[in-house]
Amino acid sequence: MRLPSAAELLAAAQESYLHTMVRAQIDWVRAGREVDADGRPADCPAYLETIGKHLAQDPETTDGALRFWDVMVRTGVLHVDASRSLAWPGPGAIALKGGDAQSAVGAWRDFLIEYLVACGEKAEDDPDVPKECPGITFIVDLYAHGGPVPVDRLASNLDAGAPTIIELHSNALIHAGLVERRGPLVGVTPLGKLVCHTLLQEATGMTIPVLGCYADADAVTLLNALAAYRMEHIGDEAQGWVHARSVEAGVAEIVAALHEVGPFARRAGLDLLAGTFGAQFGQEGRNALVSLTADPKLGALAHGLLTPEEKRQVDEPSRAATMWALVDLAEMSAATRPFPEMLQECGYVGQPADKMPKLVDGLADTEHPWAVHLLDAMIAHHPEAVVVEAARTARRRLPGPEREPA
């Protein structure tokens, strides 16, 4: 996920109407404000006036304003001293108005999430509001579209009253600085992406990287992370990583890491050296790629990324490197499809009968950790008896019993 700097996010937050309202509340309670037995403002009309609700003090408006007060208390923006029946600025207020942008953004993010939860609770009390529309669901669904979308598209799968409901939700989120609207299009702002990032991590239990967060990581960690990146973001992350060290040091770290990572991360590293995602490593990366063609394991993988001119400068990959590459590619294929389909895609089915036994026998000679799984897959799923027998013969030379590959 791509996010601006903390300073930029804070500036965007401070421009929002919601942030202005919260700052007004902090200032209003700075000298201490009396609260009732429920911890809410004793002087409700004065409180409503500070948030611009003095013109409409009907029950619905008052209820919404008091929910807003409760959110500020729950997030520590306000602190209620029950023993003295007074409200003061809380630790969240100190973070919001302090000089540290990272702390201020973190406090504001937590407030926004609690605010969205409160919006959802309010919507659940209203039978006219579709359950799929409240705050958090609305913004995450909007983020999932990947860019601004017409309001009509958001309403297409909802009830007849959905356009009006969506209008209300989008307006509330615009005031919060989470959503922006340009003509008929509505989209998530960078601040909204920050909130979605936190919500999605909490919902999935997974770490969703933010571009730039691996600048200080070692090469193994970087490559493992890049294996899960969208293609268009890999170059930016690599640029931030190499910026924290010299190009020469970065190339050396990547080369050393290639033997320690899995096939997807390994391919990401080779592509970085090749310049597939940009010129972060320049000619140093290309030179390293050429040198890797002599590696007994990585040679064939590196050779496949050379230009015709570079290939004329080096020898053909060794048989050992070629066999190692075949296993690496099979492991990548098996990660995304069933074993029978993997065998088809990798070209192990329908080959001349006199060719396959020799090829399969060579798989047992590689030091690739996945070779045993490839042979087990052939034994369990290959449709041709001659290949199954060759795989079984080769498998006996490797440790461990035959088993259905997981």
N, C-alpha and C positions, 0 to 999 in steps of 0.2 A: 504494500500500500504506500502511495506517495503522499507525504504530508509536508506542509511548510515548517519553518523553524518555530520554536516556542514563541519567539518575539513576534513573529508574523501572526501566529494564532491568537496571541493575547491582544494584539492590535485589532484584529477582526472581532474578537469577543467584546472589546470595549466600545466598539461602534454599534453594537446591537442594542435594541430598545430594552431587552430583558436585563442586560448588564447594567444599563442606566438605572432601571428600577431597583435592582439589588443594591447598587451603590447608594441610592437614595435612602433605602431602609437602614443600611449601615450607619449613615450619617444621622438618621432620625433617632436611632437608639443609642447613639454614642454617649450621651449623658445619662443613659438609663431611662427606660420606659416601663410604666406600671403594666403588669399583666394580670389577667383574671385567674381563677382556679384551674382553668384548662391550659394555662400558659400562653394565652392569646392576648392581643392588645386590649387593655381595659378601655381605652379611648378609640373605639373602632372608627368613628367618623374621621378622626385625625389621621389614623393609619390609612384609610381609604384615600384620603386626599393626597398622601405622599406618593401613591402609585397611580394617580390620575383617575381614580374612581369616584371622585366627589360629586359628579353629576348624575350618577346612577347608583343609589344605595338600596337597590332592591335585594330581596333575599338571595337570588341566584348570584348576583355580582358579589355580594358580601361573602357568600360561601366560597366562591372561587378565590377571592382575595385571602381568606383565612387559610385555605389550602396552600396558597402560595407562602404564607407566613410559616406554616408547618414544614414546608420543604426547606426553608431557610434554617429553621431550627434543627431539622434532622441532619442537614449537611454541615452543621457547625458554623454557618455564616452568622447566625444569631445564637446567643446563649441565654437560656432562661434560668435565672436564679430563683428556684421555687421558694426557698426559705425567706427571701426578701421580696418576692413577687415583682421582680424586675427583669427586664431583658437588656442584654448588652451585646456589643459585637463579639462574635466568637472567634475561634482559631481559624475558621474558614475565611472570615473577613480579613484577618491579618494576612493570610496567604494571597487573597484576591487583590489587596491594596498594597502588598509589599513590593520589594524591588526585584524579586527573583521571578523571571518570566516562567520558568519551568514549573515552579510551585503554584504560581497563579493560574496557569493553564490547567494543571492537575486538579486544583480546587474547583475551577469553573466547570471542567468536564464532569466531575462528580456531582456538582449541583445540577447540571443539565440532565444527567441520567435520572436523578431523583425527580426532577421536574417532569420528565417524560413519563415516569412511572405514575406520578400524580395525575397527569393528563389522562392516562389510561384508566386509572381508577374512577375519574370523573366520567369518562365515556361509558364505563361499565354500568354506572348508575343510570344511564340514559337509554331507555329501550329503543329509541329511534336511531342510535348510532350503531353501525355494523361492527361486530366484534373484531373483524380483521383490520379495522382502521385506526385504533388508538395509537398515540404517540410513537412508541418504540417500533411497533410493527410497520407503521407508516414510513418512518424514515429508513428503516433497514430495507424494506421493499423498494423504496425509491433508490437507495444506494445500489441495490442489486441490478438495477437497469443499466448501470455502467455509465450513465451520463444523463443530461437533461432530457425529459420526456414530456409529451403533451399531457395536460391534465386529463383529457378525454381517455387516454390509454390507461391511466391509473383507475379510472372509474368503470372501465369496460367489463370487469368481472364482478362488480358490486351491484347493490340494489338500485332501484330507481332514484333514491335520494342521495346516492353516493356523490355526485358532482358537488352538491352543496356541502356535504360532510367533508370531502377532500379539500374544498375551498377553505373551510374553517380550520382544518388541521394545518394546511400549508401556510395559512396566514399566521397561526400561532408559532409555527416553526421558523417562519421568516423573522418574526419579532425576536426569536431566540438566537438568530444568526446561524441556524442549522440548515436552512433551506433558502434558496434564492429563486426568484421568478423573473423570467425575461419573456415578455409577451405571453404566448400560450404555453411556454415551456417552464417546467419546474425541475430543479436539480438540487443535489446535496452540496453544501459549501465545504471548504476544507475543515472548518470547525465541526460540521456534521459528520465528515469522514472520521475525524478523531473519535467522536462519540460512537459511531458504528464500529470502529476498530475495537474499542473496549467491549461493546455489547457482544460482538461476534466472538471475541476471545473467551468471554465469560460463558457464552452459550455452548461453544464447541469444546472448551477445555484445551484448545490448541493455541500455540503462539503464532500470531500473524505478524510477520516482520514488517517494519516500516522502513522505507528506503533510507539508507544511511546508518542504520543501527548496527551494521556489521563492520564499520570502518576500523574498529580496533580488534576485531576477531582474528584468530589464526586462519590459515588458508583452508584447513580441513573444515572448520566451522562454516567459513564462507561458502565453499563449494557445496556442502550439504544443504545450506540454505538456498543457494541459487538453483538447486535441482527442483525446487518447488515454486520458483518465481515465474511470473508471466514473462514471456520472451522480451517484451518491450521494456521491462524494468531491469533486466540483468545488467545491461551496459551502465546504467546510472549507479547501481549498487557497486559494481566493480570499479567505477571511476572514483567513488568515495573511498573505497578500500585502498586502492593504489595511491591515492592522494596522501594517505597517512604514512607512506613509506616510499622509498625510491623504486623506480620501475625495475631495476635490476634485482633488488631484494624481493619485490613482489613476484617476479617471474620465477626466481629460485624457490620461493615458498610454494607457489602453485605446482611446479614440477615435482617437488618433494611430496606434496599432498596427493598427487594422482594415484599413487600406489596404496593409499590409506582409505580411500573413499569408495563408495559403490558406483555402479556403472552410470547412473544418471548424473551424479556429481562429477564423475570423471569426464563425461562428455562435456559438461559445462566448463570444466577447467581447460580442456583441449580447445574448445571453441573460443575461450578467452584468449588463449595464446595465439590462436589463428586470426584473431581480430573479427570474428563473426559478429560480435556485439559492439564493435567500435574499436578505436585505435588506442585503448587504454595502455596496452603493453607495447605498441609500436613494433618496430623491427626486432626488438629484443624478444618479443613473444614469438615471432616467426622463426627466429634463429633457434630458439629453444625447441620449437616444434620439429624443425629439421633434425636437431640432435637426437630427439626422442625416437626417430626412426630406427636407431641402432639398439633401442631397448628391447630385451627379449620378451617382454610382456606387452608393452605399449606401442611397439614399433609399427604394427599394422594399423592401429587406430590413428596414430599420428600421420602415417603415410597417406591415409585417406583424405586428409585435410590439406595436403600440399598442392601448390600450383603445378602445372605441367613443367615449368622451368625448374622448380625446386625438386621435383621427382627425378629430373635428369641428373641432379647433383648427388643423389644418394642411391644406395643399393635397394633392391626389392626387399620387402619384409621377410624375415626368416620364417620357416614353417612353424616354429614354436610361437612366434608373435602372431601369425595368422590364426592358429588354432585358439590362442588366448582371446583374440578379438572376436572369433565366432562365438565363444562361450559368453563373452561380455554382452554381445548383441542379443544373444538368446535370453539372457537374464533380463535385459531391458524389455524385450518383447513379452516375456512371461509375466511381467509385472502388470500388464494391461489387458491380457487376454488369456483364455484357457490354454492348457498345454497342447491339445491337438491343433489349435489355431496357430500357436507359436511355432510348432514344427512345420506347418505349411508355410507360414510367412518367412521363416528363415531358410526355406529351400531344402529341407531334409526329406521331403516327400516327393515321389515321382522321379527321382534321379536314376541314372543307369545302375543296374544291380552290381556291376563290377567296380563302381566308383565309391559307393557308400561304405562298404566294410572298412576300407583303408582310412577314409575320412573319420569314421566313428572311432576307429582304433586310436587315432591320433588325439582324440579328446581326452583320453586317459593319461596322456603324457604331459598335458598342461598343468601348471600349478594354480590354475584359477580355482578359487574356492567353490564356484558354482558348477564346475564340470561334473561332479557327482550327481547333482540335481538334473542336469541336462540328460545324462545317460539314463537316470531313473525315469525321466519323462519319456524317453524313447522306448524303454522297455515296457512301460505301462500304456503308452498311447500311440506308438507308431503303427500304421496299418500294414507294413510290409515285414514279413517274417524274417527275411535276410537281414534287415536293419535291426530288428529286435534281437536277433541272435548275436550280431556284431556288437551291439550295445551291451548285451549281457556278458560277453567275453571280455570286453574292455572294462566293464564295471568290476569284475573280479580282481582287477589289479589295483583297485582303489579301496581304502578302508571303509568298514561299516557294511551292514547288510543292505540288500536292495529294499527300497521302500517307495511307496507312492509319494511323489514330491508334493510338498505342501504349497 
